[in-house]
């Protein structure tokens, strides 16, 4: 069985991935605005 520590670690990793995707999307959108 997975311990609570592993779940918390997985949650942190998922949050980090989501934040990275959001940041990359914002950066790409800003770059598109600059190009256009």
Buried (B, 14 or more C-beta within 10 A) or exposed (E): EEEEEEEEEEEEEEEEEEEEEEEEEEEEEEEEEEEE
